[in-house]
Amino acid sequence: MVRKNHRQNDAQTNVTTAQEDLTDYLAERSELQVRWVKVEDSGEKLSEKPVALTDDDEIADVADFPSGKYADDSSTDRGSFSHKTFIRHRDVVADFLESQDVADLQDVTPREVNRFNQRLQRNDYARSTRDLRLQTLKVFFEWAESEWRAPTGEGQGKRISETIARKRDDLDVSGSEKSRAGDDNHKISQERAEEILGDLARYDYASRQMVEFLLLYHVGCRASGLLSINVGDVKPRQGIIQIRNRPCESGIRLKKGNKGERDVNVADDVMTVVTDYIENNRSDPKDDSDALFTSWAGRIDESTLYRDITGLTKCGDCTDNDGDPLVKQNAGDCPESVGPHDIRRTCVTVFRDRGISWDTIGGRVNASPEMLREHYDSPSHSQAAERRRKEILNAL
């Protein structure tokens, strides 16, 4: 696996007391060294951020985190951060510290929490997204309060974590909204998905973006499952694609580790598109990766996949603050754009509309039937009525 050397690419920055607190929090949860660095990418929202490092002073990969070291999940501490969880906590808390100009957690008041919440609202995040970010910030402050690094509330009113909890209560996000099921801003209709695939077949056949969208819609896999696929996992003669957990090789860990491994059946017409992409359009990466989805550098990451999918699903009418049309890099700003997980949800709904059992769907998408019923299936009123009609007529 190609690693990025911290000393060659990032300059260490002077840190505030609050930044030191975040460093300790992330290091404790990730079991890795953590160091603040300046951000040189002008496209990033943060000017500085903490990064996880190995003992060799290199940027830590998925396999270096606790859940990557023990792929069967049998030895991991539930309090330890995976790579993905590390990124979420890092970005949310660092954004809070920078946007609210917090140098010492002891100086934080409900005023900063309120301003941060308003900032999330101004950025037009979905309520479920705001709730998740506030929840993440709350977990951090609960830790800081337990360590006496933030006001404990004694003689001063409520703790900061309790203030954040009240903000979450004000959002009143239900369980279904937290899963984003039924949220019209975060799903794509079957008709729209088919329209996108039709356009891709005509104008961008067997492109990387077409195969990404097609497999998300046809298989219903998670982003990690999609990105983990190697060319060698595609078996045209058997009509299957293998999904395997290889965090040390690929840098991608399946959500359920080895328990997420499976073979998925792929329709002939879908397999044809995949093989045409491999033979004609797949980028030959300089690191000789066998990854199915590549750029010139190697296996693409989740942020690239997200940009590819939001670029396909944006409405085409939205513009940025300068009045220029949105491009792939900022397509997520379009309220009609959706990400990979939303296509997975549509896939589950399509399977149910076709009468496929929950057990069969669960095996294909690697989720329990109970989880799928509660969080992934979001039929329209007419779709739900049609299902009932078919069930009733079959029973008569």
C-alpha positions as CSV (number, residue, x, y, z in Angstrom):
1,M,0.0,0.0,0.0
2,V,1.3,3.5,-0.9
3,R,1.6,5.6,2.2
4,K,1.9,9.4,2.5
5,N,4.9,10.5,4.6
6,H,3.9,13.2,7.0
7,R,7.3,14.9,7.2
8,Q,7.5,15.4,3.4
9,N,4.0,16.7,2.8
10,D,2.7,18.5,5.9
11,A,4.0,21.3,8.1
12,Q,3.3,21.0,11.8
13,T,1.5,24.0,13.3
14,N,1.5,25.6,16.7
15,V,-1.6,24.4,18.5
16,T,-3.9,26.0,21.0
17,T,-5.1,24.4,24.3
18,A,-8.4,23.4,22.6
19,Q,-6.5,21.8,19.7
20,E,-4.3,19.9,22.2
21,D,-7.5,18.6,23.8
22,L,-8.8,17.4,20.5
23,T,-5.5,15.7,19.7
24,D,-5.6,13.8,23.0
25,Y,-9.3,12.8,22.4
26,L,-8.5,11.4,18.9
27,A,-5.3,9.7,20.0
28,E,-7.1,8.0,22.9
29,R,-9.9,6.7,20.7
30,S,-7.8,5.8,17.6
31,E,-4.8,4.3,19.5
32,L,-2.5,6.3,17.2
33,Q,-0.3,9.4,17.3
34,V,-2.2,12.5,16.3
35,R,-0.7,15.8,15.2
36,W,-2.0,19.1,13.9
37,V,-0.9,20.1,10.4
38,K,-1.7,23.1,8.1
39,V,-4.0,22.3,5.2
40,E,-2.6,23.3,1.9
41,D,-5.6,22.3,-0.2
42,S,-7.6,25.5,-0.9
43,G,-10.7,23.4,-1.5
44,E,-10.8,22.3,2.2
45,K,-12.9,24.2,4.7
46,L,-10.3,23.9,7.4
47,S,-7.0,25.8,7.5
48,E,-5.6,23.2,10.0
49,K,-6.5,19.7,11.0
50,P,-5.2,16.8,13.1
51,V,-4.0,13.7,11.3
52,A,-3.4,10.2,12.6
53,L,0.2,8.9,12.3
54,T,1.8,5.5,12.6
55,D,5.0,4.9,14.7
56,D,6.9,5.6,11.5
57,D,5.5,9.1,11.3
58,E,3.4,8.2,8.2
59,I,-0.3,9.1,7.6
60,A,-2.3,6.2,9.1
61,D,-4.4,4.1,6.7
62,V,-7.6,2.2,7.4
63,A,-5.7,-0.9,8.4
64,D,-3.8,1.0,11.1
65,F,-7.0,1.8,13.1
66,P,-8.3,-0.7,15.7
67,S,-11.2,-2.0,13.5
68,G,-8.8,-2.4,10.6
69,K,-6.3,-4.4,12.6
70,Y,-8.9,-6.9,13.7
71,A,-11.0,-7.6,10.7
72,D,-13.2,-10.1,12.3
73,D,-14.3,-7.5,14.9
74,S,-13.9,-10.1,17.7
75,S,-11.1,-8.2,19.5
76,T,-12.0,-4.5,19.0
77,D,-13.1,-2.2,21.8
78,R,-16.4,-0.6,20.9
79,G,-15.0,2.7,22.1
80,S,-12.2,2.7,19.6
81,F,-12.5,4.7,16.4
82,S,-12.5,3.3,12.9
83,H,-10.8,5.4,10.2
84,K,-14.2,6.7,9.1
85,T,-15.3,7.6,12.7
86,F,-12.0,9.3,13.3
87,I,-12.5,11.5,10.2
88,R,-16.0,12.5,11.3
89,H,-15.1,13.4,14.8
90,R,-12.0,15.2,13.7
91,D,-13.7,17.3,11.0
92,V,-16.8,18.2,13.1
93,V,-14.8,19.3,16.2
94,A,-12.0,21.0,14.3
95,D,-14.7,22.9,12.3
96,F,-16.3,24.0,15.6
97,L,-13.0,25.1,17.1
98,E,-12.0,27.1,14.0
99,S,-15.4,28.6,13.0
100,Q,-16.1,29.7,16.6
101,D,-12.5,30.8,17.3
102,V,-12.1,28.6,20.3
103,A,-8.6,28.5,21.8
104,D,-9.5,27.0,25.2
105,L,-12.5,24.7,25.9
106,Q,-12.9,26.3,29.3
107,D,-14.0,29.5,27.5
108,V,-16.8,27.8,25.5
109,T,-20.3,29.0,26.4
110,P,-23.8,28.2,25.0
111,R,-23.3,31.2,22.7
112,E,-20.7,29.3,20.6
113,V,-22.9,26.2,20.4
114,N,-25.8,28.3,19.2
115,R,-23.7,30.1,16.6
116,F,-22.3,26.7,15.4
117,N,-25.8,25.3,15.1
118,Q,-27.0,28.4,13.2
119,R,-24.0,28.0,10.9
120,L,-25.1,24.4,10.1
121,Q,-28.5,25.7,9.4
122,R,-27.3,28.4,7.1
123,N,-25.3,25.8,5.1
124,D,-28.7,24.1,4.4
125,Y,-27.7,20.8,5.8
126,A,-30.5,18.2,6.2
127,R,-31.8,18.1,9.8
128,S,-30.5,14.5,10.1
129,T,-27.0,15.7,9.1
130,R,-27.2,18.6,11.6
131,D,-28.3,16.2,14.3
132,L,-25.4,13.8,13.6
133,R,-22.9,16.7,13.8
134,L,-24.3,17.9,17.0
135,Q,-24.3,14.4,18.4
136,T,-20.6,14.1,17.5
137,L,-19.8,17.4,19.1
138,K,-21.7,16.3,22.2
139,V,-19.7,13.1,22.6
140,F,-16.5,15.2,22.4
141,F,-17.6,17.6,25.1
142,E,-18.8,14.8,27.3
143,W,-15.2,13.4,27.2
144,A,-13.8,16.9,27.8
145,E,-16.0,17.5,30.8
146,S,-15.1,14.1,32.3
147,E,-11.4,15.1,31.9
148,W,-12.1,18.6,33.5
149,R,-11.0,20.2,30.2
150,A,-14.3,21.9,29.6
151,P,-16.7,23.6,32.1
152,T,-18.3,20.9,34.3
153,G,-21.3,23.1,35.0
154,E,-20.7,23.3,38.8
155,G,-22.1,26.6,39.9
156,Q,-22.3,27.8,36.3
157,G,-25.5,26.2,35.0
158,K,-25.6,23.4,32.6
159,R,-22.7,21.7,30.9
160,I,-21.9,22.4,27.3
161,S,-22.8,18.8,26.4
162,E,-26.3,19.4,27.9
163,T,-26.6,22.6,25.8
164,I,-25.9,20.6,22.7
165,A,-28.4,17.9,23.8
166,R,-31.1,20.6,24.0
167,K,-30.2,21.8,20.5
168,R,-30.7,18.2,19.3
169,D,-34.0,18.0,21.1
170,D,-35.1,21.2,19.3
171,L,-34.4,19.5,16.0
172,D,-36.8,16.7,17.0
173,V,-35.3,14.3,14.5
174,S,-37.2,11.0,14.4
175,G,-35.5,7.6,13.9
176,S,-36.6,7.5,10.3
177,E,-35.2,10.9,9.6
178,K,-31.9,10.0,11.2
179,S,-31.7,7.1,8.7
180,R,-32.8,9.6,6.0
181,A,-35.5,7.2,4.8
182,G,-38.5,9.1,3.5
183,D,-36.5,12.4,3.3
184,D,-37.3,13.7,-0.2
185,N,-34.0,15.7,-0.2
186,H,-32.0,12.5,0.3
187,K,-33.3,9.9,-2.0
188,I,-33.6,9.3,-5.7
189,S,-36.7,7.9,-7.5
190,Q,-36.5,4.8,-9.6
191,E,-37.6,6.9,-12.6
192,R,-34.8,9.4,-12.1
193,A,-32.2,6.6,-11.6
194,E,-33.3,4.9,-14.8
195,E,-33.1,8.3,-16.6
196,I,-29.6,8.8,-15.5
197,L,-28.5,5.4,-16.6
198,G,-30.2,5.9,-19.9
199,D,-28.2,9.1,-20.4
200,L,-25.0,7.5,-19.4
201,A,-25.6,4.6,-21.8
202,R,-26.1,7.1,-24.7
203,Y,-23.4,9.6,-23.9
204,D,-20.9,8.1,-21.5
205,Y,-21.2,4.4,-22.0
206,A,-19.1,2.1,-19.7
207,S,-17.4,5.1,-18.0
208,R,-16.3,4.8,-14.4
209,Q,-19.2,6.9,-13.3
210,M,-21.7,4.7,-15.1
211,V,-20.4,1.5,-13.6
212,E,-20.3,3.1,-10.1
213,F,-23.9,4.2,-10.4
214,L,-25.0,1.0,-12.0
215,L,-23.6,-1.3,-9.3
216,L,-24.9,0.9,-6.5
217,Y,-28.3,0.7,-8.1
218,H,-28.2,-2.9,-9.2
219,V,-26.4,-4.5,-6.2
220,G,-27.3,-2.1,-3.4
221,C,-23.8,-2.3,-1.8
222,R,-22.3,0.2,0.5
223,A,-19.7,2.6,-0.7
224,S,-17.0,0.6,1.1
225,G,-18.2,-2.6,-0.6
226,L,-18.1,-0.9,-4.0
227,L,-14.7,0.6,-3.5
228,S,-13.2,-2.7,-2.3
229,I,-13.9,-4.5,-5.5
230,N,-10.9,-5.6,-7.6
231,V,-10.8,-6.4,-11.3
232,G,-10.1,-10.0,-10.2
233,D,-13.3,-10.1,-8.2
234,V,-15.4,-9.7,-11.3
235,K,-16.4,-13.2,-12.6
236,P,-18.2,-12.8,-15.9
237,R,-18.6,-16.6,-16.6
238,Q,-20.1,-17.2,-13.2
239,G,-22.2,-14.0,-13.4
240,I,-21.0,-12.8,-9.9
241,I,-18.9,-10.1,-8.3
242,Q,-17.1,-11.0,-5.2
243,I,-17.0,-8.5,-2.3
244,R,-14.0,-9.1,0.0
245,N,-12.5,-7.5,3.0
246,R,-8.9,-6.6,2.4
247,P,-8.1,-3.5,4.5
248,C,-4.3,-4.1,4.5
249,E,-4.2,-4.4,0.8
250,S,-6.7,-1.9,-0.4
251,G,-7.1,0.5,2.5
252,I,-10.8,-0.2,2.4
253,R,-12.5,-2.0,5.2
254,L,-16.0,-3.4,4.8
255,K,-18.4,-2.1,7.4
256,K,-18.9,-5.5,9.0
257,G,-15.3,-6.7,8.3
258,N,-15.0,-10.3,7.2
259,K,-18.7,-10.7,7.9
260,G,-19.5,-8.4,5.1
261,E,-17.9,-10.7,2.5
262,R,-20.2,-12.2,-0.1
263,D,-20.7,-13.0,-3.8
264,V,-23.5,-11.1,-5.5
265,N,-25.3,-12.2,-8.7
266,V,-25.1,-9.7,-11.5
267,A,-27.4,-9.6,-14.5
268,D,-25.9,-10.3,-17.9
269,D,-26.5,-6.8,-19.2
270,V,-24.9,-5.2,-16.2
271,M,-21.9,-7.5,-16.4
272,T,-21.5,-6.5,-20.0
273,V,-21.1,-2.9,-19.0
274,V,-18.7,-3.8,-16.3
275,T,-16.5,-5.8,-18.6
276,D,-16.6,-3.2,-21.3
277,Y,-15.4,-0.6,-18.7
278,I,-12.5,-2.9,-17.7
279,E,-11.4,-3.5,-21.2
280,N,-11.8,0.0,-22.6
281,N,-12.1,2.7,-20.0
282,R,-10.6,1.7,-16.7
283,S,-7.6,4.0,-15.9
284,D,-4.3,2.1,-15.6
285,P,-3.0,3.4,-12.2
286,K,0.7,4.2,-11.6
287,D,0.6,2.0,-8.4
288,D,-0.4,-1.1,-10.4
289,S,-3.5,-1.5,-8.2
290,D,-6.0,-4.2,-9.2
291,A,-8.8,-2.0,-8.0
292,L,-11.9,-1.9,-10.2
293,F,-12.4,1.9,-9.8
294,T,-9.2,3.8,-10.4
295,S,-7.8,7.2,-11.3
296,W,-4.3,7.7,-12.7
297,A,-2.9,7.4,-9.1
298,G,-4.7,4.3,-7.9
299,R,-7.9,3.1,-6.2
300,I,-10.3,6.0,-5.8
301,D,-11.5,6.9,-2.3
302,E,-14.9,7.6,-0.9
303,S,-14.7,11.4,-1.5
304,T,-14.1,10.8,-5.2
305,L,-17.0,8.4,-5.4
306,Y,-19.2,10.9,-3.7
307,R,-18.3,13.6,-6.2
308,D,-18.9,11.2,-9.1
309,I,-22.4,10.3,-7.8
310,T,-23.5,13.9,-6.8
311,G,-22.1,15.0,-10.2
312,L,-24.5,12.6,-11.9
313,T,-27.5,13.4,-9.7
314,K,-27.4,17.2,-9.5
315,C,-30.2,19.0,-11.3
316,G,-28.2,21.0,-13.7
317,D,-29.8,24.4,-12.9
318,C,-28.0,25.2,-9.7
319,T,-25.2,27.8,-9.6
320,D,-22.5,28.7,-7.1
321,N,-22.2,32.1,-5.3
322,D,-20.7,33.6,-8.5
323,G,-23.5,32.4,-10.7
324,D,-21.5,29.7,-12.4
325,P,-23.0,26.3,-13.0
326,L,-22.1,23.7,-10.4
327,V,-19.4,21.2,-11.4
328,K,-18.6,17.8,-10.0
329,Q,-16.4,19.2,-7.3
330,N,-19.3,21.2,-5.7
331,A,-22.3,19.2,-7.1
332,G,-23.2,18.3,-3.5
333,D,-24.4,21.9,-3.0
334,C,-27.4,21.1,-5.3
335,P,-30.4,20.1,-3.1
336,E,-31.4,17.5,-5.6
337,S,-28.1,15.7,-5.6
338,V,-27.7,12.5,-3.7
339,G,-24.8,10.4,-2.5
340,P,-24.0,6.6,-2.9
341,H,-25.9,5.6,0.2
342,D,-29.1,7.1,-1.1
343,I,-28.9,5.0,-4.2
344,R,-28.5,2.0,-2.0
345,R,-31.8,2.9,-0.3
346,T,-33.5,3.2,-3.7
347,C,-32.2,-0.2,-4.7
348,V,-33.7,-1.8,-1.6
349,T,-37.1,-0.1,-2.3
350,V,-36.9,-1.4,-5.9
351,F,-36.2,-4.9,-4.7
352,R,-39.2,-4.8,-2.4
353,D,-41.5,-3.5,-5.2
354,R,-40.4,-6.5,-7.3
355,G,-41.5,-8.9,-4.5
356,I,-38.1,-10.0,-3.4
357,S,-38.1,-11.2,0.2
358,W,-36.4,-9.3,3.0
359,D,-34.1,-12.2,3.7
360,T,-32.9,-12.3,0.1
361,I,-32.4,-8.5,0.0
362,G,-30.5,-8.6,3.3
363,G,-28.1,-11.2,2.1
364,R,-27.4,-9.2,-1.1
365,V,-26.9,-5.8,0.6
366,N,-25.4,-7.2,3.8
367,A,-28.0,-5.9,6.3
368,S,-30.5,-7.5,8.6
369,P,-34.2,-7.6,7.4
370,E,-35.1,-5.6,10.5
371,M,-32.6,-2.9,9.7
372,L,-33.8,-2.7,6.1
373,R,-37.5,-2.4,7.1
374,E,-36.8,0.4,9.6
375,H,-34.1,2.4,7.8
376,Y,-33.8,1.6,4.1
377,D,-37.2,1.0,2.6
378,S,-38.9,4.3,1.7
379,P,-41.7,3.6,-0.8
380,S,-44.0,6.4,-2.0
381,H,-47.7,6.2,-1.1
382,S,-48.5,4.7,-4.5
383,Q,-45.7,2.1,-4.2
384,A,-46.9,1.1,-0.8
385,A,-50.5,0.8,-2.0
386,E,-49.4,-1.3,-5.0
387,R,-47.5,-3.7,-2.7
388,R,-50.6,-4.1,-0.5
389,R,-52.7,-4.6,-3.6
390,K,-50.5,-7.4,-4.8
391,E,-50.4,-9.1,-1.4
392,I,-54.1,-8.9,-1.0
393,L,-54.9,-10.2,-4.4
394,N,-52.5,-13.1,-4.0
395,A,-54.2,-14.0,-0.7
396,L,-57.7,-14.1,-2.2
